[in-house]
Amino acid sequence: MPSTPASTRYIVRAAADDNAVLARFLDSIRDTPAVRLVDTIGPSAGPPHTVVVETDPATAEQLKQRTHNQLMIEPDSPLSLF
């Protein structure tokens, strides 16, 4: 049985701070089993400005190409002070 690529967390944000682009992205991944929504980041009284998803690297690359640079999709890295 072939192994499946490991899932990685990715930060997704609209490149031009366009909430509509991010909302369309969220709608598009609802029925995509290869992408799991982990968290949304933004004000409690408004739409999120950033989302965290979990997927494999190949699917993340497909999402980047599909969105034609309207979204920034980057691996989620731990933050450090230094």
N, CA and C atoms as a LAMMPS dump frame, in Angstrom:
ITEM: TIMESTEP
0
ITEM: NUMBER OF ATOMS
246
ITEM: BOX BOUNDS ff ff ff
-5.0000000000000000e+02 5.0000000000000000e+02
-5.0000000000000000e+02 5.0000000000000000e+02
-5.0000000000000000e+02 5.0000000000000000e+02
ITEM: ATOMS id mol type element x y z
1 1 1 N 0.856 -1.185 0
2 1 2 C 0 0 0
3 1 3 C 0.894 1.237 0
4 2 1 N 0.712 2.164 -0.962
5 2 2 C 1.544 3.361 -0.992
6 2 3 C 1.237 4.265 0.187
7 3 1 N 2.285 4.914 0.675
8 3 2 C 2.077 5.826 1.795
9 3 3 C 1.57 7.168 1.279
10 4 1 N 0.798 7.839 2.102
11 4 2 C 0.29 9.161 1.733
12 4 3 C 1.213 10.209 2.337
13 5 1 N 1.397 11.333 1.665
14 5 2 C 2.265 12.377 2.2
15 5 3 C 1.728 12.901 3.523
16 6 1 N 2.629 13.27 4.397
17 6 2 C 2.245 13.798 5.702
18 6 3 C 1.567 15.149 5.545
19 7 1 N 0.57 15.375 6.377
20 7 2 C -0.107 16.667 6.368
21 7 3 C 0.729 17.689 7.123
22 8 1 N 0.659 18.909 6.642
23 8 2 C 1.374 20.03 7.23
24 8 3 C 0.381 21.164 7.419
25 9 1 N 0.604 21.981 8.407
26 9 2 C -0.259 23.151 8.605
27 9 3 C 0.242 24.307 7.76
28 10 1 N -0.727 25.038 7.193
29 10 2 C -0.429 26.19 6.351
30 10 3 C -1.256 27.376 6.808
31 11 1 N -0.649 28.557 6.747
32 11 2 C -1.324 29.819 7.011
33 11 3 C -1.82 30.336 5.665
34 12 1 N -3.094 30.719 5.607
35 12 2 C -3.68 31.226 4.361
36 12 3 C -4.257 32.602 4.634
37 13 1 N -3.883 33.552 3.773
38 13 2 C -4.326 34.941 3.933
39 13 3 C -4.491 35.566 2.557
40 14 1 N -5.462 36.438 2.403
41 14 2 C -5.645 37.138 1.128
42 14 3 C -4.466 38.066 0.888
43 15 1 N -3.918 38.029 -0.312
44 15 2 C -2.744 38.84 -0.639
45 15 3 C -3.046 40.333 -0.581
46 16 1 N -4.256 40.736 -0.906
47 16 2 C -4.622 42.158 -0.926
48 16 3 C -5.616 42.508 0.176
49 17 1 N -5.592 41.769 1.278
50 17 2 C -6.54 41.989 2.378
51 17 3 C -7.981 42.043 1.886
52 18 1 N -8.316 41.141 0.981
53 18 2 C -9.654 41.059 0.394
54 18 3 C -10.413 39.924 1.078
55 19 1 N -11.328 40.279 1.982
56 19 2 C -12.078 39.265 2.724
57 19 3 C -12.906 38.372 1.808
58 20 1 N -13.351 38.885 0.674
59 20 2 C -14.16 38.086 -0.248
60 20 3 C -13.341 36.939 -0.839
61 21 1 N -12.074 37.185 -1.134
62 21 2 C -11.204 36.134 -1.672
63 21 3 C -11.029 35.023 -0.642
64 22 1 N -10.793 35.388 0.604
65 22 2 C -10.628 34.392 1.652
66 22 3 C -11.939 33.638 1.898
67 23 1 N -13.063 34.335 1.849
68 23 2 C -14.366 33.68 2.03
69 23 3 C -14.623 32.667 0.917
70 24 1 N -14.282 33.01 -0.328
71 24 2 C -14.44 32.056 -1.438
72 24 3 C -13.544 30.838 -1.244
73 25 1 N -12.326 31.082 -0.759
74 25 2 C -11.421 29.97 -0.481
75 25 3 C -12.023 29.04 0.566
76 26 1 N -12.546 29.606 1.65
77 26 2 C -13.165 28.788 2.702
78 26 3 C -14.325 27.968 2.151
79 27 1 N -15.146 28.577 1.304
80 27 2 C -16.248 27.84 0.683
81 27 3 C -15.728 26.709 -0.192
82 28 1 N -14.633 26.953 -0.896
83 28 2 C -14.112 25.963 -1.839
84 28 3 C -13.503 24.751 -1.156
85 29 1 N -13.039 24.889 0.088
86 29 2 C -12.411 23.742 0.751
87 29 3 C -13.381 22.941 1.611
88 30 1 N -14.599 23.402 1.754
89 30 2 C -15.564 22.679 2.598
90 30 3 C -15.759 21.234 2.172
91 31 1 N -15.804 21.004 0.881
92 31 2 C -16.025 19.658 0.371
93 31 3 C -14.75 19.046 -0.188
94 32 1 N -13.612 19.518 0.282
95 32 2 C -12.327 18.994 -0.162
96 32 3 C -11.725 18.17 0.97
97 33 1 N -11.81 16.851 0.886
98 33 2 C -11.319 16.026 1.995
99 33 3 C -9.811 16.132 2.229
100 34 1 N -9.056 16.567 1.233
101 34 2 C -7.602 16.676 1.382
102 34 3 C -7.18 17.906 2.168
103 35 1 N -8.136 18.804 2.472
104 35 2 C -7.824 20.037 3.204
105 35 3 C -8.731 20.109 4.426
106 36 1 N -8.109 20.286 5.596
107 36 2 C -8.88 20.384 6.84
108 36 3 C -8.665 21.768 7.441
109 37 1 N -9.757 22.469 7.725
110 37 2 C -9.698 23.771 8.386
111 37 3 C -9.352 23.537 9.851
112 38 1 N -8.271 24.164 10.306
113 38 2 C -7.811 24 11.687
114 38 3 C -8.29 25.151 12.555
115 39 1 N -8.174 26.39 12.032
116 39 2 C -8.511 27.557 12.844
117 39 3 C -8.757 28.759 11.941
118 40 1 N -9.526 29.702 12.449
119 40 2 C -9.7 30.993 11.783
120 40 3 C -9.184 32.059 12.728
121 41 1 N -8.595 33.107 12.152
122 41 2 C -8.004 34.179 12.954
123 41 3 C -8.584 35.501 12.477
124 42 1 N -9.095 36.274 13.406
125 42 2 C -9.674 37.558 13.069
126 42 3 C -10.567 38.047 14.184
127 43 1 N -11.177 39.198 13.977
128 43 2 C -12.035 39.768 15.021
129 43 3 C -13.26 38.9 15.255
130 44 1 N -13.732 38.878 16.478
131 44 2 C -14.904 38.054 16.798
132 44 3 C -16.171 38.583 16.127
133 45 1 N -16.197 39.866 15.802
134 45 2 C -17.399 40.468 15.206
135 45 3 C -17.305 40.603 13.686
136 46 1 N -16.33 39.972 13.074
137 46 2 C -16.191 40.121 11.626
138 46 3 C -15.612 38.875 10.988
139 47 1 N -15.395 38.947 9.699
140 47 2 C -14.856 37.777 9.007
141 47 3 C -13.377 37.581 9.362
142 48 1 N -12.89 36.343 9.253
143 48 2 C -11.477 36.111 9.541
144 48 3 C -10.583 36.755 8.481
145 49 1 N -9.389 37.136 8.879
146 49 2 C -8.419 37.669 7.926
147 49 3 C -7.37 36.619 7.569
148 50 1 N -7.314 35.549 8.365
149 50 2 C -6.327 34.492 8.176
150 50 3 C -6.958 33.172 8.602
151 51 1 N -6.583 32.098 7.917
152 51 2 C -7.026 30.77 8.331
153 51 3 C -5.822 29.842 8.38
154 52 1 N -5.955 28.811 9.184
155 52 2 C -4.94 27.765 9.268
156 52 3 C -5.589 26.488 8.749
157 53 1 N -4.941 25.878 7.767
158 53 2 C -5.44 24.622 7.204
159 53 3 C -4.363 23.559 7.332
160 54 1 N -4.791 22.316 7.236
161 54 2 C -3.864 21.203 7.247
162 54 3 C -4.061 20.424 5.959
163 55 1 N -2.966 20.197 5.238
164 55 2 C -3.022 19.455 3.989
165 55 3 C -1.621 18.965 3.654
166 56 1 N -1.508 18.201 2.596
167 56 2 C -0.19 17.745 2.169
168 56 3 C 0.451 18.806 1.268
169 57 1 N 1.763 18.778 1.111
170 57 2 C 2.449 19.808 0.319
171 57 3 C 1.968 19.9 -1.137
172 58 1 N 1.662 18.782 -1.769
173 58 2 C 1.205 18.818 -3.167
174 58 3 C -0.136 19.535 -3.289
175 59 1 N -1.043 19.291 -2.365
176 59 2 C -2.343 19.964 -2.389
177 59 3 C -2.172 21.451 -2.106
178 60 1 N -1.275 21.808 -1.197
179 60 2 C -1.021 23.226 -0.916
180 60 3 C -0.518 23.925 -2.175
181 61 1 N 0.35 23.266 -2.921
182 61 2 C 0.863 23.86 -4.16
183 61 3 C -0.261 24.014 -5.191
184 62 1 N -1.145 23.029 -5.277
185 62 2 C -2.296 23.133 -6.196
186 62 3 C -3.187 24.302 -5.805
187 63 1 N -3.405 24.493 -4.51
188 63 2 C -4.228 25.614 -4.041
189 63 3 C -3.589 26.946 -4.412
190 64 1 N -2.275 27.044 -4.276
191 64 2 C -1.572 28.279 -4.657
192 64 3 C -1.794 28.582 -6.134
193 65 1 N -1.632 27.567 -6.96
194 65 2 C -1.788 27.772 -8.403
195 65 3 C -3.237 28.1 -8.758
196 66 1 N -4.174 27.456 -8.099
197 66 2 C -5.592 27.648 -8.394
198 66 3 C -6.069 29.05 -8.028
199 67 1 N -5.442 29.661 -7.035
200 67 2 C -5.898 30.977 -6.583
201 67 3 C -5.191 32.123 -7.291
202 68 1 N -4.298 31.822 -8.213
203 68 2 C -3.642 32.84 -9.048
204 68 3 C -3.062 33.988 -8.229
205 69 1 N -2.327 33.648 -7.18
206 69 2 C -1.64 34.627 -6.329
207 69 3 C -2.578 35.569 -5.587
208 70 1 N -3.865 35.242 -5.512
209 70 2 C -4.778 36.057 -4.711
210 70 3 C -4.652 35.727 -3.23
211 71 1 N -4.091 34.552 -2.939
212 71 2 C -3.893 34.139 -1.56
213 71 3 C -2.422 33.863 -1.308
214 72 1 N -1.988 34.149 -0.099
215 72 2 C -0.658 33.744 0.347
216 72 3 C -0.864 32.45 1.133
217 73 1 N -0.207 31.401 0.715
218 73 2 C -0.3 30.107 1.385
219 73 3 C 1.117 29.724 1.77
220 74 1 N 1.389 29.724 3.075
221 74 2 C 2.732 29.485 3.572
222 74 3 C 2.7 28.442 4.669
223 75 1 N 3.77 27.631 4.778
224 75 2 C 3.827 26.68 5.878
225 75 3 C 3.761 27.419 7.225
226 76 1 N 3.043 26.84 8.158
227 76 2 C 2.927 27.408 9.496
228 76 3 C 4.18 27.019 10.264
229 77 1 N 4.928 27.999 10.704
230 77 2 C 6.164 27.76 11.448
231 77 3 C 5.998 28.253 12.873
232 78 1 N 6.634 27.553 13.799
233 78 2 C 6.569 28.029 15.192
234 78 3 C 7.213 29.406 15.308
235 79 1 N 6.639 30.234 16.135
236 79 2 C 7.195 31.57 16.364
237 79 3 C 8.257 31.492 17.46
238 80 1 N 9.273 32.307 17.323
239 80 2 C 10.272 32.406 18.364
240 80 3 C 10.62 33.884 18.556
241 81 1 N 11.078 34.22 19.74
242 81 2 C 11.414 35.611 20.026
243 81 3 C 12.737 36.01 19.408
244 82 1 N 13.641 35.053 19.197
245 82 2 C 14.959 35.376 18.654
246 82 3 C 15.356 34.379 17.615
